Amino acid sequence: MHIVLFLILGGLAGWLASALIRGRGLGLWGNIGVGVVGAVLGGTLLGHVGVRMGGPLGQWMTALLGAVLLLWVARLLGRR
């Protein structure tokens, strides 16, 4: 059950991040992928600066932050 919740929260984080950065979603699998990769990226980056966000809301916010950062960097690299 934990993996299902992880995928749902990742999908929501990816959808919101793609809506904020791109103005539209990436589709179900794209949103889940961006959210999951964003969760790993956000957790890694926040861990390096000593920030820990606990609970489902904190984990979701970490995933959202990582997903926004991931899409922002991808957008910057895509413009070159």
mmCIF file of the N, C-alpha and C atoms, coordinates in Angstrom:
data_MODEL
# 
_entry.id   MODEL 
# 
loop_
_atom_site.group_PDB 
_atom_site.id 
_atom_site.type_symbol 
_atom_site.label_atom_id 
_atom_site.label_alt_id 
_atom_site.label_comp_id 
_atom_site.label_asym_id 
_atom_site.label_entity_id 
_atom_site.label_seq_id 
_atom_site.pdbx_PDB_ins_code 
_atom_site.Cartn_x 
_atom_site.Cartn_y 
_atom_site.Cartn_z 
_atom_site.occupancy 
_atom_site.B_iso_or_equiv 
_atom_site.pdbx_formal_charge 
_atom_site.auth_seq_id 
_atom_site.auth_comp_id 
_atom_site.auth_asym_id 
_atom_site.auth_atom_id 
_atom_site.pdbx_PDB_model_num 
ATOM 1   N N  . MET A 1 1  ? 0.826  -1.196 0.000   1.00 0.00 ? 1  MET A N  1 
ATOM 2   C CA . MET A 1 1  ? 0.000  0.000  0.000   1.00 0.00 ? 1  MET A CA 1 
ATOM 3   C C  . MET A 1 1  ? 0.868  1.257  0.000   1.00 0.00 ? 1  MET A C  1 
ATOM 4   N N  . HIS A 1 2  ? 2.033  1.194  0.616   1.00 0.00 ? 2  HIS A N  1 
ATOM 5   C CA . HIS A 1 2  ? 2.914  2.349  0.699   1.00 0.00 ? 2  HIS A CA 1 
ATOM 6   C C  . HIS A 1 2  ? 3.338  2.828  -0.691  1.00 0.00 ? 2  HIS A C  1 
ATOM 7   N N  . ILE A 1 3  ? 3.616  1.908  -1.606  1.00 0.00 ? 3  ILE A N  1 
ATOM 8   C CA . ILE A 1 3  ? 4.050  2.274  -2.951  1.00 0.00 ? 3  ILE A CA 1 
ATOM 9   C C  . ILE A 1 3  ? 2.917  2.955  -3.715  1.00 0.00 ? 3  ILE A C  1 
ATOM 10  N N  . VAL A 1 4  ? 1.696  2.535  -3.482  1.00 0.00 ? 4  VAL A N  1 
ATOM 11  C CA . VAL A 1 4  ? 0.553  3.157  -4.158  1.00 0.00 ? 4  VAL A CA 1 
ATOM 12  C C  . VAL A 1 4  ? 0.410  4.608  -3.696  1.00 0.00 ? 4  VAL A C  1 
ATOM 13  N N  . LEU A 1 5  ? 0.536  4.847  -2.406  1.00 0.00 ? 5  LEU A N  1 
ATOM 14  C CA . LEU A 1 5  ? 0.465  6.210  -1.879  1.00 0.00 ? 5  LEU A CA 1 
ATOM 15  C C  . LEU A 1 5  ? 1.613  7.053  -2.429  1.00 0.00 ? 5  LEU A C  1 
ATOM 16  N N  . PHE A 1 6  ? 2.809  6.467  -2.511  1.00 0.00 ? 6  PHE A N  1 
ATOM 17  C CA . PHE A 1 6  ? 3.974  7.150  -3.063  1.00 0.00 ? 6  PHE A CA 1 
ATOM 18  C C  . PHE A 1 6  ? 3.726  7.563  -4.515  1.00 0.00 ? 6  PHE A C  1 
ATOM 19  N N  . LEU A 1 7  ? 3.144  6.672  -5.314  1.00 0.00 ? 7  LEU A N  1 
ATOM 20  C CA . LEU A 1 7  ? 2.855  6.986  -6.716  1.00 0.00 ? 7  LEU A CA 1 
ATOM 21  C C  . LEU A 1 7  ? 1.760  8.041  -6.852  1.00 0.00 ? 7  LEU A C  1 
ATOM 22  N N  . ILE A 1 8  ? 0.762  7.982  -5.993  1.00 0.00 ? 8  ILE A N  1 
ATOM 23  C CA . ILE A 1 8  ? -0.307 8.979  -6.041  1.00 0.00 ? 8  ILE A CA 1 
ATOM 24  C C  . ILE A 1 8  ? 0.228  10.356 -5.663  1.00 0.00 ? 8  ILE A C  1 
ATOM 25  N N  . LEU A 1 9  ? 0.984  10.432 -4.559  1.00 0.00 ? 9  LEU A N  1 
ATOM 26  C CA . LEU A 1 9  ? 1.562  11.719 -4.157  1.00 0.00 ? 9  LEU A CA 1 
ATOM 27  C C  . LEU A 1 9  ? 2.563  12.222 -5.184  1.00 0.00 ? 9  LEU A C  1 
ATOM 28  N N  . GLY A 1 10 ? 3.336  11.311 -5.772  1.00 0.00 ? 10 GLY A N  1 
ATOM 29  C CA . GLY A 1 10 ? 4.267  11.694 -6.835  1.00 0.00 ? 10 GLY A CA 1 
ATOM 30  C C  . GLY A 1 10 ? 3.534  12.219 -8.056  1.00 0.00 ? 10 GLY A C  1 
ATOM 31  N N  . GLY A 1 11 ? 2.449  11.569 -8.420  1.00 0.00 ? 11 GLY A N  1 
ATOM 32  C CA . GLY A 1 11 ? 1.647  12.025 -9.558  1.00 0.00 ? 11 GLY A CA 1 
ATOM 33  C C  . GLY A 1 11 ? 1.046  13.400 -9.326  1.00 0.00 ? 11 GLY A C  1 
ATOM 34  N N  . LEU A 1 12 ? 0.557  13.638 -8.119  1.00 0.00 ? 12 LEU A N  1 
ATOM 35  C CA . LEU A 1 12 ? 0.005  14.959 -7.794  1.00 0.00 ? 12 LEU A CA 1 
ATOM 36  C C  . LEU A 1 12 ? 1.089  16.035 -7.793  1.00 0.00 ? 12 LEU A C  1 
ATOM 37  N N  . ALA A 1 13 ? 2.244  15.708 -7.224  1.00 0.00 ? 13 ALA A N  1 
ATOM 38  C CA . ALA A 1 13 ? 3.355  16.669 -7.207  1.00 0.00 ? 13 ALA A CA 1 
ATOM 39  C C  . ALA A 1 13 ? 3.829  16.952 -8.624  1.00 0.00 ? 13 ALA A C  1 
ATOM 40  N N  . GLY A 1 14 ? 3.954  15.927 -9.449  1.00 0.00 ? 14 GLY A N  1 
ATOM 41  C CA . GLY A 1 14 ? 4.370  16.107 -10.843 1.00 0.00 ? 14 GLY A CA 1 
ATOM 42  C C  . GLY A 1 14 ? 3.367  16.911 -11.645 1.00 0.00 ? 14 GLY A C  1 
ATOM 43  N N  . TRP A 1 15 ? 2.087  16.649 -11.415 1.00 0.00 ? 15 TRP A N  1 
ATOM 44  C CA . TRP A 1 15 ? 1.054  17.397 -12.139 1.00 0.00 ? 15 TRP A CA 1 
ATOM 45  C C  . TRP A 1 15 ? 1.087  18.878 -11.763 1.00 0.00 ? 15 TRP A C  1 
ATOM 46  N N  . LEU A 1 16 ? 1.172  19.162 -10.461 1.00 0.00 ? 16 LEU A N  1 
ATOM 47  C CA . LEU A 1 16 ? 1.188  20.558 -10.030 1.00 0.00 ? 16 LEU A CA 1 
ATOM 48  C C  . LEU A 1 16 ? 2.456  21.258 -10.509 1.00 0.00 ? 16 LEU A C  1 
ATOM 49  N N  . ALA A 1 17 ? 3.590  20.590 -10.426 1.00 0.00 ? 17 ALA A N  1 
ATOM 50  C CA . ALA A 1 17 ? 4.842  21.188 -10.887 1.00 0.00 ? 17 ALA A CA 1 
ATOM 51  C C  . ALA A 1 17 ? 4.797  21.458 -12.384 1.00 0.00 ? 17 ALA A C  1 
ATOM 52  N N  . SER A 1 18 ? 4.283  20.516 -13.162 1.00 0.00 ? 18 SER A N  1 
ATOM 53  C CA . SER A 1 18 ? 4.216  20.732 -14.605 1.00 0.00 ? 18 SER A CA 1 
ATOM 54  C C  . SER A 1 18 ? 3.207  21.815 -14.952 1.00 0.00 ? 18 SER A C  1 
ATOM 55  N N  . ALA A 1 19 ? 2.142  21.927 -14.170 1.00 0.00 ? 19 ALA A N  1 
ATOM 56  C CA . ALA A 1 19 ? 1.174  23.003 -14.398 1.00 0.00 ? 19 ALA A CA 1 
ATOM 57  C C  . ALA A 1 19 ? 1.791  24.363 -14.075 1.00 0.00 ? 19 ALA A C  1 
ATOM 58  N N  . LEU A 1 20 ? 2.620  24.420 -13.033 1.00 0.00 ? 20 LEU A N  1 
ATOM 59  C CA . LEU A 1 20 ? 3.263  25.678 -12.661 1.00 0.00 ? 20 LEU A CA 1 
ATOM 60  C C  . LEU A 1 20 ? 4.351  26.076 -13.652 1.00 0.00 ? 20 LEU A C  1 
ATOM 61  N N  . ILE A 1 21 ? 5.145  25.136 -14.109 1.00 0.00 ? 21 ILE A N  1 
ATOM 62  C CA . ILE A 1 21 ? 6.290  25.437 -14.965 1.00 0.00 ? 21 ILE A CA 1 
ATOM 63  C C  . ILE A 1 21 ? 5.896  25.477 -16.439 1.00 0.00 ? 21 ILE A C  1 
ATOM 64  N N  . ARG A 1 22 ? 5.123  24.527 -16.883 1.00 0.00 ? 22 ARG A N  1 
ATOM 65  C CA . ARG A 1 22 ? 4.802  24.417 -18.309 1.00 0.00 ? 22 ARG A CA 1 
ATOM 66  C C  . ARG A 1 22 ? 3.421  24.966 -18.652 1.00 0.00 ? 22 ARG A C  1 
ATOM 67  N N  . GLY A 1 23 ? 2.553  25.130 -17.682 1.00 0.00 ? 23 GLY A N  1 
ATOM 68  C CA . GLY A 1 23 ? 1.205  25.601 -17.957 1.00 0.00 ? 23 GLY A CA 1 
ATOM 69  C C  . GLY A 1 23 ? 0.226  24.492 -18.252 1.00 0.00 ? 23 GLY A C  1 
ATOM 70  N N  . ARG A 1 24 ? 0.715  23.256 -18.305 1.00 0.00 ? 24 ARG A N  1 
ATOM 71  C CA . ARG A 1 24 ? -0.165 22.104 -18.543 1.00 0.00 ? 24 ARG A CA 1 
ATOM 72  C C  . ARG A 1 24 ? 0.519  20.858 -17.988 1.00 0.00 ? 24 ARG A C  1 
ATOM 73  N N  . GLY A 1 25 ? -0.237 19.797 -17.852 1.00 0.00 ? 25 GLY A N  1 
ATOM 74  C CA . GLY A 1 25 ? 0.306  18.549 -17.319 1.00 0.00 ? 25 GLY A CA 1 
ATOM 75  C C  . GLY A 1 25 ? 1.111  17.790 -18.357 1.00 0.00 ? 25 GLY A C  1 
ATOM 76  N N  . LEU A 1 26 ? 1.710  16.690 -17.930 1.00 0.00 ? 26 LEU A N  1 
ATOM 77  C CA . LEU A 1 26 ? 2.530  15.848 -18.798 1.00 0.00 ? 26 LEU A CA 1 
ATOM 78  C C  . LEU A 1 26 ? 1.872  14.503 -19.085 1.00 0.00 ? 26 LEU A C  1 
ATOM 79  N N  . GLY A 1 27 ? 0.652  14.331 -18.701 1.00 0.00 ? 27 GLY A N  1 
ATOM 80  C CA . GLY A 1 27 ? 0.003  13.033 -18.810 1.00 0.00 ? 27 GLY A CA 1 
ATOM 81  C C  . GLY A 1 27 ? 0.242  12.245 -17.527 1.00 0.00 ? 27 GLY A C  1 
ATOM 82  N N  . LEU A 1 28 ? -0.513 11.185 -17.342 1.00 0.00 ? 28 LEU A N  1 
ATOM 83  C CA . LEU A 1 28 ? -0.461 10.417 -16.103 1.00 0.00 ? 28 LEU A CA 1 
ATOM 84  C C  . LEU A 1 28 ? 0.948  9.905  -15.803 1.00 0.00 ? 28 LEU A C  1 
ATOM 85  N N  . TRP A 1 29 ? 1.552  9.193  -16.726 1.00 0.00 ? 29 TRP A N  1 
ATOM 86  C CA . TRP A 1 29 ? 2.865  8.597  -16.478 1.00 0.00 ? 29 TRP A CA 1 
ATOM 87  C C  . TRP A 1 29 ? 3.956  9.646  -16.402 1.00 0.00 ? 29 TRP A C  1 
ATOM 88  N N  . GLY A 1 30 ? 3.848  10.693 -17.191 1.00 0.00 ? 30 GLY A N  1 
ATOM 89  C CA . GLY A 1 30 ? 4.825  11.778 -17.115 1.00 0.00 ? 30 GLY A CA 1 
ATOM 90  C C  . GLY A 1 30 ? 4.765  12.497 -15.780 1.00 0.00 ? 30 GLY A C  1 
ATOM 91  N N  . ASN A 1 31 ? 3.554  12.751 -15.294 1.00 0.00 ? 31 ASN A N  1 
ATOM 92  C CA . ASN A 1 31 ? 3.390  13.401 -13.987 1.00 0.00 ? 31 ASN A CA 1 
ATOM 93  C C  . ASN A 1 31 ? 3.937  12.527 -12.861 1.00 0.00 ? 31 ASN A C  1 
ATOM 94  N N  . ILE A 1 32 ? 3.648  11.230 -12.913 1.00 0.00 ? 32 ILE A N  1 
ATOM 95  C CA . ILE A 1 32 ? 4.159  10.326 -11.889 1.00 0.00 ? 32 ILE A CA 1 
ATOM 96  C C  . ILE A 1 32 ? 5.677  10.276 -11.944 1.00 0.00 ? 32 ILE A C  1 
ATOM 97  N N  . GLY A 1 33 ? 6.233  10.177 -13.147 1.00 0.00 ? 33 GLY A N  1 
ATOM 98  C CA . GLY A 1 33 ? 7.691  10.134 -13.299 1.00 0.00 ? 33 GLY A CA 1 
ATOM 99  C C  . GLY A 1 33 ? 8.368  11.384 -12.774 1.00 0.00 ? 33 GLY A C  1 
ATOM 100 N N  . VAL A 1 34 ? 7.841  12.538 -13.140 1.00 0.00 ? 34 VAL A N  1 
ATOM 101 C CA . VAL A 1 34 ? 8.411  13.803 -12.667 1.00 0.00 ? 34 VAL A CA 1 
ATOM 102 C C  . VAL A 1 34 ? 8.274  13.914 -11.150 1.00 0.00 ? 34 VAL A C  1 
ATOM 103 N N  . GLY A 1 35 ? 7.155  13.494 -10.610 1.00 0.00 ? 35 GLY A N  1 
ATOM 104 C CA . GLY A 1 35 ? 6.950  13.558 -9.166  1.00 0.00 ? 35 GLY A CA 1 
ATOM 105 C C  . GLY A 1 35 ? 7.877  12.628 -8.398  1.00 0.00 ? 35 GLY A C  1 
ATOM 106 N N  . VAL A 1 36 ? 8.073  11.420 -8.897  1.00 0.00 ? 36 VAL A N  1 
ATOM 107 C CA . VAL A 1 36 ? 8.947  10.462 -8.220  1.00 0.00 ? 36 VAL A CA 1 
ATOM 108 C C  . VAL A 1 36 ? 10.403 10.905 -8.307  1.00 0.00 ? 36 VAL A C  1 
ATOM 109 N N  . VAL A 1 37 ? 10.844 11.298 -9.493  1.00 0.00 ? 37 VAL A N  1 
ATOM 110 C CA . VAL A 1 37 ? 12.218 11.800 -9.640  1.00 0.00 ? 37 VAL A CA 1 
ATOM 111 C C  . VAL A 1 37 ? 12.389 13.080 -8.825  1.00 0.00 ? 37 VAL A C  1 
ATOM 112 N N  . GLY A 1 38 ? 11.378 13.923 -8.816  1.00 0.00 ? 38 GLY A N  1 
ATOM 113 C CA . GLY A 1 38 ? 11.411 15.140 -8.010  1.00 0.00 ? 38 GLY A CA 1 
ATOM 114 C C  . GLY A 1 38 ? 11.508 14.848 -6.526  1.00 0.00 ? 38 GLY A C  1 
ATOM 115 N N  . ALA A 1 39 ? 10.828 13.793 -6.070  1.00 0.00 ? 39 ALA A N  1 
ATOM 116 C CA . ALA A 1 39 ? 10.900 13.414 -4.656  1.00 0.00 ? 39 ALA A CA 1 
ATOM 117 C C  . ALA A 1 39 ? 12.315 12.998 -4.280  1.00 0.00 ? 39 ALA A C  1 
ATOM 118 N N  . VAL A 1 40 ? 12.945 12.223 -5.146  1.00 0.00 ? 40 VAL A N  1 
ATOM 119 C CA . VAL A 1 40 ? 14.328 11.806 -4.883  1.00 0.00 ? 40 VAL A CA 1 
ATOM 120 C C  . VAL A 1 40 ? 15.260 13.009 -4.923  1.00 0.00 ? 40 VAL A C  1 
ATOM 121 N N  . LEU A 1 41 ? 15.110 13.847 -5.943  1.00 0.00 ? 41 LEU A N  1 
ATOM 122 C CA . LEU A 1 41 ? 15.943 15.045 -6.074  1.00 0.00 ? 41 LEU A CA 1 
ATOM 123 C C  . LEU A 1 41 ? 15.739 15.995 -4.900  1.00 0.00 ? 41 LEU A C  1 
ATOM 124 N N  . GLY A 1 42 ? 14.495 16.274 -4.562  1.00 0.00 ? 42 GLY A N  1 
ATOM 125 C CA . GLY A 1 42 ? 14.194 17.175 -3.451  1.00 0.00 ? 42 GLY A CA 1 
ATOM 126 C C  . GLY A 1 42 ? 14.695 16.634 -2.128  1.00 0.00 ? 42 GLY A C  1 
ATOM 127 N N  . GLY A 1 43 ? 14.503 15.339 -1.885  1.00 0.00 ? 43 GLY A N  1 
ATOM 128 C CA . GLY A 1 43 ? 14.980 14.733 -0.650  1.00 0.00 ? 43 GLY A CA 1 
ATOM 129 C C  . GLY A 1 43 ? 16.494 14.779 -0.541  1.00 0.00 ? 43 GLY A C  1 
ATOM 130 N N  . THR A 1 44 ? 17.174 14.554 -1.662  1.00 0.00 ? 44 THR A N  1 
ATOM 131 C CA . THR A 1 44 ? 18.634 14.603 -1.673  1.00 0.00 ? 44 THR A CA 1 
ATOM 132 C C  . THR A 1 44 ? 19.138 16.015 -1.418  1.00 0.00 ? 44 THR A C  1 
ATOM 133 N N  . LEU A 1 45 ? 18.582 16.971 -2.129  1.00 0.00 ? 45 LEU A N  1 
ATOM 134 C CA . LEU A 1 45 ? 19.042 18.351 -1.973  1.00 0.00 ? 45 LEU A CA 1 
ATOM 135 C C  . LEU A 1 45 ? 18.726 18.905 -0.586  1.00 0.00 ? 45 LEU A C  1 
ATOM 136 N N  . LEU A 1 46 ? 17.530 18.657 -0.103  1.00 0.00 ? 46 LEU A N  1 
ATOM 137 C CA . LEU A 1 46 ? 17.181 19.149 1.232   1.00 0.00 ? 46 LEU A CA 1 
ATOM 138 C C  . LEU A 1 46 ? 17.990 18.442 2.311   1.00 0.00 ? 46 LEU A C  1 
ATOM 139 N N  . GLY A 1 47 ? 18.302 17.166 2.107   1.00 0.00 ? 47 GLY A N  1 
ATOM 140 C CA . GLY A 1 47 ? 19.128 16.438 3.056   1.00 0.00 ? 47 GLY A CA 1 
ATOM 141 C C  . GLY A 1 47 ? 20.533 17.005 3.149   1.00 0.00 ? 47 GLY A C  1 
ATOM 142 N N  . HIS A 1 48 ? 21.056 17.477 2.017   1.00 0.00 ? 48 HIS A N  1 
ATOM 143 C CA . HIS A 1 48 ? 22.401 18.058 2.014   1.00 0.00 ? 48 HIS A CA 1 
ATOM 144 C C  . HIS A 1 48 ? 22.468 19.379 2.765   1.00 0.00 ? 48 HIS A C  1 
ATOM 145 N N  . VAL A 1 49 ? 21.377 20.101 2.828   1.00 0.00 ? 49 VAL A N  1 
ATOM 146 C CA . VAL A 1 49 ? 21.381 21.367 3.561   1.00 0.00 ? 49 VAL A CA 1 
ATOM 147 C C  . VAL A 1 49 ? 20.809 21.207 4.981   1.00 0.00 ? 49 VAL A C  1 
ATOM 148 N N  . GLY A 1 50 ? 20.493 19.973 5.351   1.00 0.00 ? 50 GLY A N  1 
ATOM 149 C CA . GLY A 1 50 ? 20.063 19.694 6.720   1.00 0.00 ? 50 GLY A CA 1 
ATOM 150 C C  . GLY A 1 50 ? 18.588 19.903 6.998   1.00 0.00 ? 50 GLY A C  1 
ATOM 151 N N  . VAL A 1 51 ? 17.753 19.965 5.970   1.00 0.00 ? 51 VAL A N  1 
ATOM 152 C CA . VAL A 1 51 ? 16.312 20.160 6.156   1.00 0.00 ? 51 VAL A CA 1 
ATOM 153 C C  . VAL A 1 51 ? 15.608 18.815 6.030   1.00 0.00 ? 51 VAL A C  1 
ATOM 154 N N  . ARG A 1 52 ? 14.784 18.492 6.996   1.00 0.00 ? 52 ARG A N  1 
ATOM 155 C CA . ARG A 1 52 ? 13.993 17.261 6.961   1.00 0.00 ? 52 ARG A CA 1 
ATOM 156 C C  . ARG A 1 52 ? 12.524 17.617 7.115   1.00 0.00 ? 52 ARG A C  1 
ATOM 157 N N  . MET A 1 53 ? 11.722 17.155 6.174   1.00 0.00 ? 53 MET A N  1 
ATOM 158 C CA . MET A 1 53 ? 10.279 17.378 6.241   1.00 0.00 ? 53 MET A CA 1 
ATOM 159 C C  . MET A 1 53 ? 9.623  16.033 6.477   1.00 0.00 ? 53 MET A C  1 
ATOM 160 N N  . GLY A 1 54 ? 8.952  15.886 7.605   1.00 0.00 ? 54 GLY A N  1 
ATOM 161 C CA . GLY A 1 54 ? 8.329  14.620 7.949   1.00 0.00 ? 54 GLY A CA 1 
ATOM 162 C C  . GLY A 1 54 ? 6.851  14.594 7.622   1.00 0.00 ? 54 GLY A C  1 
ATOM 163 N N  . GLY A 1 55 ? 6.295  13.418 7.632   1.00 0.00 ? 55 GLY A N  1 
ATOM 164 C CA . GLY A 1 55 ? 4.877  13.229 7.391   1.00 0.00 ? 55 GLY A CA 1 
ATOM 165 C C  . GLY A 1 55 ? 4.524  13.297 5.922   1.00 0.00 ? 55 GLY A C  1 
ATOM 166 N N  . PRO A 1 56 ? 3.321  12.891 5.576   1.00 0.00 ? 56 PRO A N  1 
ATOM 167 C CA . PRO A 1 56 ? 2.908  12.882 4.177   1.00 0.00 ? 56 PRO A CA 1 
ATOM 168 C C  . PRO A 1 56 ? 2.931  14.271 3.532   1.00 0.00 ? 56 PRO A C  1 
ATOM 169 N N  . LEU A 1 57 ? 2.529  15.301 4.262   1.00 0.00 ? 57 LEU A N  1 
ATOM 170 C CA . LEU A 1 57 ? 2.526  16.645 3.684   1.00 0.00 ? 57 LEU A CA 1 
ATOM 171 C C  . LEU A 1 57 ? 3.952  17.124 3.424   1.00 0.00 ? 57 LEU A C  1 
ATOM 172 N N  . GLY A 1 58 ? 4.846  16.886 4.353   1.00 0.00 ? 58 GLY A N  1 
ATOM 173 C CA . GLY A 1 58 ? 6.242  17.264 4.164   1.00 0.00 ? 58 GLY A CA 1 
ATOM 174 C C  . GLY A 1 58 ? 6.887  16.514 3.012   1.00 0.00 ? 58 GLY A C  1 
ATOM 175 N N  . GLN A 1 59 ? 6.568  15.230 2.886   1.00 0.00 ? 59 GLN A N  1 
ATOM 176 C CA . GLN A 1 59 ? 7.098  14.438 1.777   1.00 0.00 ? 59 GLN A CA 1 
ATOM 177 C C  . GLN A 1 59 ? 6.547  14.939 0.453   1.00 0.00 ? 59 GLN A C  1 
ATOM 178 N N  . TRP A 1 60 ? 5.281  15.290 0.434   1.00 0.00 ? 60 TRP A N  1 
ATOM 179 C CA . TRP A 1 60 ? 4.682  15.806 -0.790  1.00 0.00 ? 60 TRP A CA 1 
ATOM 180 C C  . TRP A 1 60 ? 5.298  17.151 -1.169  1.00 0.00 ? 60 TRP A C  1 
ATOM 181 N N  . MET A 1 61 ? 5.535  18.003 -0.191  1.00 0.00 ? 61 MET A N  1 
ATOM 182 C CA . MET A 1 61 ? 6.145  19.301 -0.471  1.00 0.00 ? 61 MET A CA 1 
ATOM 183 C C  . MET A 1 61 ? 7.580  19.131 -0.967  1.00 0.00 ? 61 MET A C  1 
ATOM 184 N N  . THR A 1 62 ? 8.299  18.151 -0.435  1.00 0.00 ? 62 THR A N  1 
ATOM 185 C CA . THR A 1 62 ? 9.637  17.840 -0.915  1.00 0.00 ? 62 THR A CA 1 
ATOM 186 C C  . THR A 1 62 ? 9.585  17.375 -2.362  1.00 0.00 ? 62 THR A C  1 
ATOM 187 N N  . ALA A 1 63 ? 8.639  16.509 -2.682  1.00 0.00 ? 63 ALA A N  1 
ATOM 188 C CA . ALA A 1 63 ? 8.477  16.032 -4.051  1.00 0.00 ? 63 ALA A CA 1 
ATOM 189 C C  . ALA A 1 63 ? 8.110  17.181 -4.983  1.00 0.00 ? 63 ALA A C  1 
ATOM 190 N N  . LEU A 1 64 ? 7.235  18.056 -4.539  1.00 0.00 ? 64 LEU A N  1 
ATOM 191 C CA . LEU A 1 64 ? 6.835  19.202 -5.348  1.00 0.00 ? 64 LEU A CA 1 
ATOM 192 C C  . LEU A 1 64 ? 8.021  20.123 -5.608  1.00 0.00 ? 64 LEU A C  1 
ATOM 193 N N  . LEU A 1 65 ? 8.785  20.417 -4.575  1.00 0.00 ? 65 LEU A N  1 
ATOM 194 C CA . LEU A 1 65 ? 9.954  21.273 -4.732  1.00 0.00 ? 65 LEU A CA 1 
ATOM 195 C C  . LEU A 1 65 ? 10.958 20.656 -5.707  1.00 0.00 ? 65 LEU A C  1 
ATOM 196 N N  . GLY A 1 66 ? 11.222 19.374 -5.550  1.00 0.00 ? 66 GLY A N  1 
ATOM 197 C CA . GLY A 1 66 ? 12.145 18.690 -6.454  1.00 0.00 ? 66 GLY A CA 1 
ATOM 198 C C  . GLY A 1 66 ? 11.631 18.635 -7.874  1.00 0.00 ? 66 GLY A C  1 
ATOM 199 N N  . ALA A 1 67 ? 10.333 18.409 -8.052  1.00 0.00 ? 67 ALA A N  1 
ATOM 200 C CA . ALA A 1 67 ? 9.746  18.345 -9.389  1.00 0.00 ? 67 ALA A CA 1 
ATOM 201 C C  . ALA A 1 67 ? 9.782  19.710 -10.077 1.00 0.00 ? 67 ALA A C  1 
ATOM 202 N N  . VAL A 1 68 ? 9.500  20.762 -9.329  1.00 0.00 ? 68 VAL A N  1 
ATOM 203 C CA . VAL A 1 68 ? 9.578  22.115 -9.898  1.00 0.00 ? 68 VAL A CA 1 
ATOM 204 C C  . VAL A 1 68 ? 11.012 22.413 -10.323 1.00 0.00 ? 68 VAL A C  1 
ATOM 205 N N  . LEU A 1 69 ? 11.964 22.071 -9.470  1.00 0.00 ? 69 LEU A N  1 
ATOM 206 C CA . LEU A 1 69 ? 13.369 22.297 -9.803  1.00 0.00 ? 69 LEU A CA 1 
ATOM 207 C C  . LEU A 1 69 ? 13.781 21.484 -11.030 1.00 0.00 ? 69 LEU A C  1 
ATOM 208 N N  . LEU A 1 70 ? 13.363 20.236 -11.089 1.00 0.00 ? 70 LEU A N  1 
ATOM 209 C CA . LEU A 1 70 ? 13.671 19.375 -12.230 1.00 0.00 ? 70 LEU A CA 1 
ATOM 210 C C  . LEU A 1 70 ? 13.122 19.955 -13.531 1.00 0.00 ? 70 LEU A C  1 
ATOM 211 N N  . LEU A 1 71 ? 11.876 20.374 -13.534 1.00 0.00 ? 71 LEU A N  1 
ATOM 212 C CA . LEU A 1 71 ? 11.276 20.925 -14.748 1.00 0.00 ? 71 LEU A CA 1 
ATOM 213 C C  . LEU A 1 71 ? 11.875 22.282 -15.110 1.00 0.00 ? 71 LEU A C  1 
ATOM 214 N N  . TRP A 1 72 ? 12.234 23.072 -14.117 1.00 0.00 ? 72 TRP A N  1 
ATOM 215 C CA . TRP A 1 72 ? 12.849 24.371 -14.376 1.00 0.00 ? 72 TRP A CA 1 
ATOM 216 C C  . TRP A 1 72 ? 14.204 24.192 -15.055 1.00 0.00 ? 72 TRP A C  1 
ATOM 217 N N  . VAL A 1 73 ? 15.017 23.264 -14.544 1.00 0.00 ? 73 VAL A N  1 
ATOM 218 C CA . VAL A 1 73 ? 16.326 22.999 -15.153 1.00 0.00 ? 73 VAL A CA 1 
ATOM 219 C C  . VAL A 1 73 ? 16.141 22.418 -16.553 1.00 0.00 ? 73 VAL A C  1 
ATOM 220 N N  . ALA A 1 74 ? 15.208 21.512 -16.725 1.00 0.00 ? 74 ALA A N  1 
ATOM 221 C CA . ALA A 1 74 ? 14.950 20.923 -18.046 1.00 0.00 ? 74 ALA A CA 1 
ATOM 222 C C  . ALA A 1 74 ? 14.510 22.016 -19.035 1.00 0.00 ? 74 ALA A C  1 
ATOM 223 N N  . ARG A 1 75 ? 13.712 22.954 -18.567 1.00 0.00 ? 75 ARG A N  1 
ATOM 224 C CA . ARG A 1 75 ? 13.267 24.042 -19.424 1.00 0.00 ? 75 ARG A CA 1 
ATOM 225 C C  . ARG A 1 75 ? 14.439 24.946 -19.804 1.00 0.00 ? 75 ARG A C  1 
ATOM 226 N N  . LEU A 1 76 ? 15.319 25.222 -18.863 1.00 0.00 ? 76 LEU A N  1 
ATOM 227 C CA . LEU A 1 76 ? 16.500 26.039 -19.159 1.00 0.00 ? 76 LEU A CA 1 
ATOM 228 C C  . LEU A 1 76 ? 17.408 25.349 -20.165 1.00 0.00 ? 76 LEU A C  1 
ATOM 229 N N  . LEU A 1 77 ? 17.628 24.057 -19.995 1.00 0.00 ? 77 LEU A N  1 
ATOM 230 C CA . LEU A 1 77 ? 18.491 23.319 -20.900 1.00 0.00 ? 77 LEU A CA 1 
ATOM 231 C C  . LEU A 1 77 ? 17.852 23.153 -22.271 1.00 0.00 ? 77 LEU A C  1 
ATOM 232 N N  . GLY A 1 78 ? 16.537 23.100 -22.328 1.00 0.00 ? 78 GLY A N  1 
ATOM 233 C CA . GLY A 1 78 ? 15.830 22.940 -23.590 1.00 0.00 ? 78 GLY A CA 1 
ATOM 234 C C  . GLY A 1 78 ? 15.857 24.185 -24.457 1.00 0.00 ? 78 GLY A C  1 
ATOM 235 N N  . ARG A 1 79 ? 16.120 25.324 -23.871 1.00 0.00 ? 79 ARG A N  1 
ATOM 236 C CA . ARG A 1 79 ? 16.137 26.584 -24.626 1.00 0.00 ? 79 ARG A CA 1 
ATOM 237 C C  . ARG A 1 79 ? 17.446 26.802 -25.358 1.00 0.00 ? 79 ARG A C  1 
ATOM 238 N N  . ARG A 1 80 ? 18.438 26.010 -25.066 1.00 0.00 ? 80 ARG A N  1 
ATOM 239 C CA . ARG A 1 80 ? 19.762 26.216 -25.683 1.00 0.00 ? 80 ARG A CA 1 
ATOM 240 C C  . ARG A 1 80 ? 19.841 25.594 -27.030 1.00 0.00 ? 80 ARG A C  1 
# 
